[in-house]
Amino acid sequence: MIKFKTKQDIEQMREPGWITAMVFAQLKPYIQPGITTRELDRIAEKFIRKHGATPSFKGYMGFRHTLCTSVNNQVVHGIPGHLRLKAGDIISVDVGAFKNGFHGDATRTFAVGKISEEARKLVRVTYKSTLLGTEQCQWGNRLGDVGHAIQSYAESNGYSVVREYIGHGVGRRLHEDPEVLHFGKPGRGITLEPGMVITVEPILNAGKRYCNTLKDGWTVVTQDRKWSAQFENTIAITENGPEVLTATEDRSDIPDLVKDIL
């Protein structure tokens, strides 16, 4: 059952959304060769709690950390630990913050130092596909329009869209209805209406879309070990179009690698 939000609810969601976005702005200077993913996790948790919020992921279904940190061929749900980033890596950072009774949820993929042209293109196409999906989050459009915009752009650039991990409603619970697929046919699926709040969070693989979960029960990797990237935002459907709740006014949450893409 889709839980529609009132205008007051959406107003309350702006703060946890802003805190979520600001985590990326705080992490950007630290995402450098030599830092561990555990250190990034500590920085993020400290920032979230400093602003009177709690990490959405910590304790969720037994997950023990603030961030999901997925590096290179890790698709999603990477566990922060002793892994030390090195120049040439890419890292997808997924984070949520809970405050005012509501969650924010977002992901960014960052370059670590200088990366290859192949990695650069993957990250940029993933970001652009997220923007194209977001543009389709208009009152009266259908979820199939969102998925089709993402899939057609990704595949036209030679990438595959992961199908097992999808977007979702978000609100008082981290995961709510509806399911938001990042593939599909236009004109199909649930009609978008004001008061719906969803995530758009495509994961693009440089190779085939198939994935495996590692023995830790969380970390998902590409089956062919080719690299993967993801972007995500929490988006409110309004009468005036989509409103991205997990963004900063100065765009400080956006990785430098994709800041020129509009």
C-alpha positions as CSV (number, residue, x, y, z in Angstrom):
1,M,0.0,0.0,0.0
2,I,1.4,3.4,-1.0
3,K,1.7,5.8,1.8
4,F,0.9,9.3,0.4
5,K,2.6,12.2,2.2
6,T,0.9,15.5,3.1
7,K,2.6,18.8,2.3
8,Q,3.5,19.0,6.0
9,D,5.1,15.5,5.8
10,I,7.2,16.6,2.8
11,E,8.2,19.7,4.7
12,Q,9.4,17.4,7.6
13,M,11.3,15.2,5.1
14,R,13.4,18.1,3.8
15,E,15.6,18.1,6.9
16,P,16.6,14.4,6.9
17,G,17.0,14.7,3.1
18,W,19.4,17.7,3.5
19,I,21.4,15.9,6.2
20,T,21.7,12.8,4.0
21,A,22.9,15.0,1.1
22,M,25.3,16.9,3.3
23,V,27.0,13.6,4.3
24,F,28.4,13.5,0.7
25,A,29.7,17.1,1.0
26,Q,31.4,16.1,4.3
27,L,33.0,12.9,2.8
28,K,34.3,14.4,-0.5
29,P,37.6,15.8,0.9
30,Y,38.3,12.5,2.6
31,I,37.7,10.2,-0.4
32,Q,41.3,10.0,-1.3
33,P,43.8,7.2,-1.8
34,G,44.8,5.6,1.6
35,I,41.6,6.1,3.6
36,T,39.6,3.1,4.7
37,T,35.9,2.6,4.2
38,R,35.6,2.2,8.0
39,E,37.0,5.7,8.5
40,L,34.5,7.1,6.0
41,D,31.7,5.3,7.9
42,R,32.8,7.0,11.2
43,I,32.9,10.5,9.6
44,A,29.4,10.0,8.2
45,E,27.9,8.7,11.5
46,K,29.5,11.6,13.5
47,F,28.0,14.1,11.1
48,I,24.5,12.6,11.1
49,R,24.3,12.4,14.9
50,K,25.8,15.9,15.3
51,H,22.7,17.2,13.4
52,G,20.2,15.4,15.7
53,A,19.5,12.5,13.3
54,T,20.2,8.8,13.4
55,P,21.8,6.6,10.6
56,S,18.9,4.9,8.8
57,F,20.9,1.8,7.9
58,K,22.5,1.1,11.3
59,G,20.6,-1.9,12.8
60,Y,18.4,-2.2,9.7
61,M,17.9,-6.0,9.1
62,G,21.1,-6.5,11.2
63,F,23.3,-4.2,9.2
64,R,25.9,-2.7,11.6
65,H,27.1,0.4,9.8
66,T,26.1,3.9,8.7
67,L,27.2,3.6,5.1
68,C,27.2,1.0,2.4
69,T,30.5,1.4,0.6
70,S,30.7,-0.5,-2.7
71,V,34.1,-0.3,-4.5
72,N,34.8,-1.1,-8.2
73,N,33.0,-4.4,-9.0
74,Q,30.9,-4.3,-5.8
75,V,27.4,-3.5,-6.9
76,V,25.6,-2.6,-3.6
77,H,25.6,-3.1,0.2
78,G,29.4,-3.1,0.6
79,I,30.4,-3.3,4.3
80,P,32.7,-0.6,5.6
81,G,35.9,-2.2,7.0
82,H,39.7,-2.2,6.6
83,L,39.6,-1.9,2.8
84,R,42.0,1.0,1.9
85,L,41.0,3.0,-1.2
86,K,43.6,3.4,-3.9
87,A,44.0,5.8,-6.8
88,G,41.9,4.7,-9.8
89,D,39.1,3.2,-7.7
90,I,35.5,4.2,-7.8
91,I,33.3,4.0,-4.7
92,S,29.5,4.1,-4.4
93,V,28.5,5.5,-1.0
94,D,24.9,4.8,0.1
95,V,23.5,6.6,3.2
96,G,20.3,7.4,5.0
97,A,19.4,9.7,7.8
98,F,16.3,9.6,10.1
99,K,14.9,12.7,11.7
100,N,11.4,14.3,12.3
101,G,10.0,10.8,11.9
102,F,11.1,10.4,8.3
103,H,14.1,9.0,6.3
104,G,16.3,10.4,3.6
105,D,18.1,7.9,1.3
106,A,20.7,8.7,-1.3
107,T,23.8,7.3,-3.1
108,R,26.7,8.9,-5.0
109,T,29.6,7.3,-6.8
110,F,33.0,9.0,-6.4
111,A,36.3,8.8,-8.2
112,V,39.4,8.1,-6.0
113,G,42.2,10.2,-7.5
114,K,42.6,9.9,-11.2
115,I,40.5,7.2,-12.8
116,S,40.5,5.5,-16.2
117,E,38.4,6.9,-19.1
118,E,36.3,3.7,-19.0
119,A,35.5,4.3,-15.3
120,R,34.8,7.9,-15.9
121,K,32.3,7.2,-18.6
122,L,30.5,4.6,-16.5
123,V,30.0,7.0,-13.6
124,R,28.9,9.8,-15.9
125,V,26.4,7.7,-17.8
126,T,25.0,6.4,-14.5
127,Y,24.5,9.9,-13.2
128,K,22.9,11.1,-16.4
129,S,20.5,8.1,-16.4
130,T,19.5,9.0,-12.8
131,L,18.7,12.6,-14.0
132,L,16.7,11.3,-17.0
133,G,14.7,9.0,-14.7
134,T,14.1,11.9,-12.3
135,E,12.8,14.1,-15.1
136,Q,10.1,11.5,-15.7
137,C,8.8,11.7,-12.1
138,Q,5.9,13.9,-13.2
139,W,2.4,13.9,-12.0
140,G,0.4,11.7,-14.4
141,N,3.5,9.8,-15.7
142,R,3.8,6.1,-14.9
143,L,6.7,4.2,-13.3
144,G,7.4,2.5,-16.6
145,D,8.3,5.9,-18.0
146,V,10.9,6.3,-15.3
147,G,12.4,2.9,-15.9
148,H,12.3,3.2,-19.7
149,A,14.2,6.5,-19.6
150,I,17.0,5.0,-17.5
151,Q,17.2,1.7,-19.4
152,S,17.2,3.2,-22.9
153,Y,19.9,5.7,-22.1
154,A,22.1,3.1,-20.2
155,E,21.8,0.5,-22.9
156,S,22.4,3.0,-25.7
157,N,25.8,3.7,-24.0
158,G,26.7,0.0,-23.8
159,Y,25.8,-0.6,-20.1
160,S,23.4,-3.0,-18.4
161,V,20.9,-2.1,-15.7
162,V,20.9,-4.3,-12.5
163,R,17.4,-5.6,-12.0
164,E,17.5,-7.2,-8.6
165,Y,18.0,-3.9,-6.7
166,I,15.4,-1.3,-7.3
167,G,14.0,2.0,-6.0
168,H,11.2,2.2,-3.5
169,G,8.9,4.4,-1.6
170,V,10.4,6.1,1.4
171,G,8.9,7.9,4.4
172,R,8.4,6.9,8.0
173,R,9.9,3.6,6.9
174,L,13.1,3.3,4.9
175,H,11.5,1.0,2.4
176,E,7.8,1.5,1.4
177,D,5.7,0.8,-1.6
178,P,5.8,1.2,-4.5
179,E,8.7,-0.7,-6.1
180,V,10.5,1.5,-8.6
181,L,12.1,-0.5,-11.5
182,H,15.0,1.0,-13.5
183,F,13.9,-0.7,-16.7
184,G,10.5,-1.1,-18.4
185,K,8.2,0.1,-21.0
186,P,6.7,3.6,-21.2
187,G,3.0,3.9,-20.2
188,R,3.1,0.9,-17.9
189,G,3.0,0.6,-14.2
190,I,1.6,2.7,-11.4
191,T,0.6,6.3,-12.1
192,L,2.6,8.9,-10.3
193,E,0.6,11.3,-8.1
194,P,1.4,14.2,-5.8
195,G,2.2,13.0,-2.3
196,M,4.2,10.0,-3.4
197,V,7.9,10.0,-2.3
198,I,10.2,7.5,-4.0
199,T,13.8,6.8,-4.7
200,V,15.3,6.6,-8.1
201,E,18.6,4.7,-7.8
202,P,19.8,2.9,-11.0
203,I,22.8,0.7,-10.8
204,L,24.7,0.4,-14.1
205,N,27.3,-2.4,-14.8
206,A,30.1,-2.1,-17.4
207,G,29.5,-5.7,-18.3
208,K,26.4,-7.9,-17.9
209,R,23.7,-7.1,-15.3
210,Y,24.1,-10.4,-13.3
211,C,25.3,-10.3,-9.7
212,N,26.3,-12.5,-6.8
213,T,26.1,-12.0,-3.1
214,L,29.3,-12.7,-1.2
215,K,29.6,-15.0,1.9
216,D,29.2,-12.0,4.3
217,G,25.5,-12.0,3.2
218,W,25.5,-8.3,2.2
219,T,28.1,-7.4,-0.4
220,V,26.9,-7.9,-3.9
221,V,29.4,-8.1,-6.8
222,T,29.1,-8.3,-10.5
223,Q,29.2,-11.8,-11.8
224,D,31.7,-11.0,-14.5
225,R,33.7,-8.8,-12.1
226,K,33.4,-5.7,-14.3
227,W,32.8,-2.4,-12.5
228,S,29.5,-0.9,-11.3
229,A,28.2,2.5,-10.4
230,Q,25.1,4.0,-8.7
231,F,23.4,7.2,-8.0
232,E,20.2,7.7,-5.9
233,N,18.0,10.4,-4.6
234,T,14.8,10.7,-2.6
235,I,12.2,12.4,-4.8
236,A,8.8,13.9,-3.9
237,I,6.2,13.9,-6.6
238,T,4.4,17.3,-6.5
239,E,1.9,19.3,-8.6
240,N,4.9,21.3,-9.9
241,G,7.1,18.4,-10.8
242,P,9.7,16.3,-9.0
243,E,11.4,17.7,-6.0
244,V,14.7,16.1,-5.0
245,L,14.8,16.0,-1.2
246,T,18.4,14.7,-1.0
247,A,20.3,17.6,-2.5
248,T,22.1,20.7,-1.3
249,E,21.4,24.2,-2.8
250,D,25.1,24.7,-3.7
251,R,25.4,21.2,-5.2
252,S,28.3,20.4,-2.8
253,D,26.8,16.9,-2.5
254,I,27.6,16.2,-6.2
255,P,30.9,14.4,-7.1
256,D,33.1,16.7,-9.1
257,L,33.3,14.1,-11.9
258,V,29.7,14.8,-12.8
259,K,29.1,18.4,-11.7
260,D,29.0,19.6,-15.3
261,I,26.1,17.3,-16.3
262,L,22.7,18.9,-16.0
